Amino acid sequence: MADFYNIKVADIYKETKDTVVITFDIPEDLKETFKFKQGQHLTLRKEINGEDIRRNYSLCSSPLDNQWKVAVKTIRGGVFSNYAFNTLKQGDALQLMPPHGEFYIDCDPATAKNYIAFAAGSGITPMLSIIKTHLESEPNSTFKLFYLNRTVKSIIFKEEIEQLKNEYFGRFQVFYFLTKEQRDIPFLNGRFDKEKLAVLTKTFIDVPDTDHAFICGPQDMIFLISDELQAAGLPKEKIHYELFFSGSSEEENKHIAEVLDKKVEGTQVTIIDGGKEFHFIMDDDFDNILDGALAAGADLPFACKGGVCSTCKCQVKEGAVEMKVNYALDDNEVAQNYILSCQAVPTTDKVVVDFDV
């Protein structure tokens, strides 16, 4: 069952011309339920114009702040983001699911680690939480942030980032890259590409001395940076990313078509959730288990429905499925039969999936 709680907005303000920051008033009796790790996100829910809208937003506050804050950037045609920017006000209530997500590593105050981070636009939100938490919790660790934006005015949390630079002088460095404004240093103009990353890994980043890398932004940027860091010698297991935007490539579209060709019609599906079983038969109108279950009346956790957020993660206990896309689960999770139900196409006559994992 998707557990949502009615939570009031304690504060909301405009951070940039297209971004608002929302602080939630978590009641004392729910603070344990809403405890979070740096880099995790909240699922926000609101009925807008009669439609049940759910969106995931990364917490930009540190768990050490005892605050729950998210930044919402408006998207053209975005139902929830435009509601948040234009209508939502202090004192209003939204439905929130407790924090979740795997975009973090545990802090270790006894160790000295060197971290690097790449972010684009609103991809700074989980990074801010991660950077603040590690710098405060690990007094001998360092962080380098490479942050891409269109213009100086569009930089989200610029003032807070500059304050962190002053507070952790010598331990935190930030490099701003702009795509729509020209800087005096040509290297800082334009998007990340192979040539720019080659310079970064040779001049600005001591790859052998880097313990972990975090990347957040569009799909193409994430995979480019990940590939180039690995080519420079950083092990794959030290690279962590959170995908904010996705777009299917020609290769992915081909894979999706191949998966859909394997779909078995009329699959008997059993959902285990909250210790109870829910049974239904897949309708031909739906190609994935989540949509089929929701249409049959199940109440399951979900948010993006794009294979990005992992809110709908479950485990296959019987039968088989194939995922159309997967941007959220790692190889180890897939090997343990974890799936994203929003992408899971049944390929056997019977499938049993467990959400209680």
Protein Blocks (a to p, Z undefined) as FASTA:
>chain_A
ZZddddddfbdcdfblmbccddddddfklmmmmgccehiacdddddeehiacddddddfb
dfklopacddddddehiaklmmmmmmocghiacdddddedjbbcdddfkbccddddddeh
jlmmmmmmmmmmmmmmmmmbccddddddfblmlpghklmmmmmmmmmgojaccddddfkb
ccfblklgccddfklmmmmmmmmpcfklpmbdcddddfklmmmmmmmmmmnopafklpcc
ddfbdcddfklmmmmmmmmmmpcghiacdddeehiacdddddfkbcbfklmmmmnopacd
dfklnopnommgccdfedcdddfbdckbcfklmmnopacfklmccfbfbdcddfkZZ
